[in-house]
Amino acid sequence: MIRVLVVDDSALWRLLLTELINEGGDLKVVGSAPDAATAREMLRALNPDLMTLDIEMPGMDGLAFLGETMRSRPLPVMMVSAYGAPGSEKALRALELGAVDVLEKPGGKSLEALRRGAEDIRERLRAAAGARIAGRRRAAPPAAAGIPAAGVHFSPGRLVAIGASTGGTEAIKEVLTRFPENMPGMVIVQHMPESFTASFARRLDSLCRVRVREAAHNERILPGTAYLAPGHSHLLVRRIGGQFFTELSRGEPVNRHRPSVDVLFHSVAEAAGAQALGVILTGMGKDGAPGMLAMHRAGAWTIAQDQASCVVYGMPREAVALGAVDETLPLEQVAARVVSRLAAAERACG
């Protein structure tokens, strides 16, 4: 049984989350708190496996309490965020501080929509409860920690595709901040709400040597630029002549996700074949595994994050089980290996 503490200043939300969680069978709310002070005492008394935590609370807000908790009594935390851009900025900060996942809090008219997605929320809670917490957070590497690639000219036909889910915002940051500015074009899917992806792209762009942007429809994929799938659409890659272009689709979710890593990886396998390199990072579920297998069969080199460094070893495990992965690496080694593989491929072709 996964024991959950619900922390929210709204009595309605405490009730709603308690009902939603308790209907899961293997999940049980052992306490609910309206503020940080009460939650602090309940953490000591109840020793829950998981905590849901509202970002906006009177007195000590959720971010401050999260920081305190991760220092004094680390445990898996799912943040509950207000909808929209201001909420997304705070949610991204929560992920940096150690939260495993973020649940968007809709307005009153959307509560029924939340209940329709109850099983998905419970699956996310189960994944969060099993997340690896201790020692997984690290600061973004300083400028000197980047990987030099001086003198290496990457072919415009090369492409890097990256997929991630739970725990992926920090994993993607860890990888991208180490890339040199002369990387080939990159395409990324991270499972996150629609209102979060633009903020996440801006945050990455401010930290990285490569440019990072939220992908738009039908734009040319340029070297030294990473294109992040918007939260409302699948991201695909199409090849026209010798150039790659983005394509956005509001098609049905795949593996319950839109954007889906599988959709991206299948399109990259078709468009770039052996000229591509695929990376699958931390995340729950199986999204991306069949697509990575398609990339592998098309001749692309494929890399999975290892279990010890994953927050949730779901997606990489599924890709390994399918035989889709050429090598498995700790997160801190992924960026260097991507660059070295790309450079070796260029030398082989030269």
N, C-alpha and C positions, 0 to 999 in steps of 0.2 A: 504493500500500500504506500502510495506517495502522499506524504503529509504536507499540506500547503497552508501558508499564512497569507491572508489577503489584507493588503494595506491600502486604504483609499478613504479620503475625507467625505466621499459621497455615500450615504447610507444605501441609496438605490444601487450603486455600483457594487458595494460590498455584498448586497443581497443577490444581485444578478450573477456575479462571478461565483459566489458560493453555490448557487443552484446549478450553474453550468458545470462547475468542477465536480461537484458531488455526483452528478449524473454519469460520470465517467467510469464508475465501478472500482477502478484501481487508484482513483484520486480521492482525497478526502481533505476538506478544509478543517483544520484543527483550531483555527482562531481567525478573527478579523479585527483590524485596528483602524481607528480614524486618523491617527497621526503618528509621527515618528517616535514620540516619547512612549506611547503605548506599545508600538511595534517593538521597540527596543526591549521592553520587559517581556513581551511574548516570545521573542527570539530566545531569550535566556530560559524561560520557563517551559516552552513547548518543543524547542529544538526541531523545527520543521525541516523537511528536505528541500523545500522550494518556497520562494516568496514572490507574490505579485506586488508591485509597488507603483503607486500613482506618482507621476512626476510633479504635478501641481498640488501642493498641500500647504495649509497654513503652518506658521512656525517654521520648523526645519523642512525644506522642500525635499522632494524625492531624490534629487541629484546629490544633495549634501548627505542625506541619510544613506544613500547607496555607497558613497565614498567612505563614510564611517564604517558601514557594515563590511565592506570588502577589506578594510584594514583590520578590523577587530574580530569578525566572525564570518569569513567568506562562505557563501552558499550560492547556489544558482538563483538568479533573480530575473523575472520577466517584468519589464517596465510596462506601464499602461500610460499611453501618451495621448494628449489632445490632438485632434485632427488639424492638419494644415502645416504651413511652413514654420511658424514659430515652434510648434510642437516637434517638428522633425529635427530642427537644430538641437533641441534639448535631448531628443531621443538618441541622436548620434553621439552626443556627449556621454549619455548613459552607457552606450555600448563601449566607448573608450574607457569608461570607469570600471567596467567589468560585468555589466548586464549581459545575459545570454541572448535575449530576444526582446522585441518590442511589440506590444499589442496596441493597435490604434483604437482610441476611444471615440466612437461616432456620436453624433447628436442624438437627441431623444427619438427622432423619427426613424433612426437607423437601428434601434435596439433589436427589432425583429430580424434584421439582416444579420446582426451579430449572432443571434440564436441559431439562424440557419447554418452559420459556419461553426457551430459549437464543437463538432467532432474534430475539425481542423485545429481549433484552438486547444482542445485537449491533447491532440497529438503533439502540438508544439510544447505544451507544458510537460508532457512525458519526455520529450527530447531534452528540454531544458533541465529537467530534474537529473538526467544522466550526464549532463555536461561536465567536462573537465574544467575545473576552476583554478586550482592552485597553480601559480606560476605561469599562467597562460598569457597574462597581459605584459606587454613591453612597450616602451615609448617608441615613437617613430624614429628610425635611425637618422643621425645627423647627416649633413651633406657629404662628409668625408666617407661615410659608410656605403655610398653608392658604388656600383660595379662599373669600372672603366671599360669602355669598348672603343677606345681610340684606334683609328686606322681600320676599323671594321665597317664595311659598307654593306648593309643588308639589302638584298634584292627587293624591289617593290612587289614582287609576287609572293613574299612571305607574309604570314599572318599568325598572330598569337590569340588563342581563344581561352578564356578563363571562366569557370563557373563555381559558384559557392552559394551556401544558404546559411544556416544557423552558425553564428560565430564568424561569418565570412567578411563582415565589414572590416574588422581588424586584420584578418588574414590577407585580404586584398590590399589593404594599406601597407602591410609588411612587405608584400611582394612589389607593388608598384613604386614605393619610395626608394627601392634599391635599383630600379632600372635606369640605364643611361638614356640620355635624350635622343639618341639615334636609333631607338628601337624600331622594328617594323610596326605597322598598324596593329592595334589590339582591340578585341571585342570582348565584352564582359557581361555576364548575367549574375546578379546578386538578388536573391529573393528578398524583396522588401516592398512596403506599401508605396503606392503611386506618389504620395506627397513627400516621400523621403529621398527619391533618387536624385533629384536636382541638387538638393543640399549635399548629398553624399558626393556627387561629382565635383561640386565646387570645393568641398573640403579636400578631396584628393588632389585636385588641381593646384591648390595652395601649398601642398606638401611635396609634390613630385617634380622631377625633372621633365618627365613626359607631360604632355598636355592631357587633361582628362575632361571629358564633356559628356553630358547626357545625349544619347544618340537621337538624331532626328531621322525622318524618312528620306531615303534616296540621297544620301550624301556620300561623297567619295571618302574612302578610308585612307587617311594620310599617314605617312611614317611619323613616328614620334608622338602619336596620338592614341589615346584609349577611349573607346566609345562604350558607355555604360547604358544598358537597356533601361528605358523608362519603366516605371512600375506598372504602367497600364498596358504594355504591349510586348509581344514576342519580338526579339531582335534576330534577324536573319542576315546572311551575307550573300550577295549575288556578285558574280564576276561578269563584267561587260568588257570585252576586249581583254586587255591586260591589267585592268583595274578592278578593285573591289569597291562595292557600294553597300550601304546599309539598306535594310528593308524592315519596316515596322508592320506588325500584324496584330489586329485585335481578335484573332481567331480564338477558338475555345481553349481553356487551360489544358495543359498537358502535364500529367502527374500532379494534378491539382494546382499547377502554377502557371501564371502568366505575369512576367516572362518566365520561360522554361529554358533551363540549360540544355535539355535534349534538343529542343528546336534549334537553338544556336549551333550546337555541335554538329547536328546532322547537316545543316546548311554549309558549315565550314568544310566538312568532309567532301561535300559535292563541289563546292566552289574552289577550294584550295588544295585538296588532296594531300600529297606528300610535302607540299610547301608550307603546311600549317604545323603548329605546335599547340597541343592542348594541355590545360592544367585544370584539375578538379580539386577543390579545396573543401574544408570543413562544411558539413551540412547534414541535415536529417533526410531520410528517405532515399530514393533511388534516382531522382532526376539527374540527368547528365550521364549516367552509366551507359545506356544503350547508344547515346550519341557519341560518347568517347570511343566505344567499340567501333562505330562507323568510321570515326577519324583514324583509329589505329589500323583498320582494314584498308583504308585509303592511302596508308603510308605515312601518316603524320606521327611524330614522336609524342608520346603521351606521358604525363607526370601526375601522380596523385600525392596529396599530403599524407604523411604517415599518421598512424593512430595516436601515438604519444603526443603529438603537437596539435591534434584536432580538438576543437571544443566538442563537436559531435562527429564521431566517426561513422557516418551513415553513407553519404554519397561516395566518398572515396572507397569505402569497403565494398560497395556494390560494383563499382567499376573494376576493382581488383578481382572480385569474384567472377566477373564476366570474361576475364582475360584481356581487358581493354587497356591495361596500363603497362608501359615499358619500364618505368621505375617509380619507386615510392621514396619520398624524401621528407625529412623534417622541414617545417615551414621556413625556417631561417636559411635553408639551403636552396629553396625553390628558385628564387630569382637568379642566383649565380648559375644554376644549372640550365635555366632557360637561355641565358645569354651565351653560355659556352656551347650548347647544342646548336644554336642558331649560327654562331661563329664557325663552328666545325662544318656545318652544312655549307656555308658560303665558301670555305676553303676547299671542300671536296668538289664543289662545282666550278671553282676557279681554275 
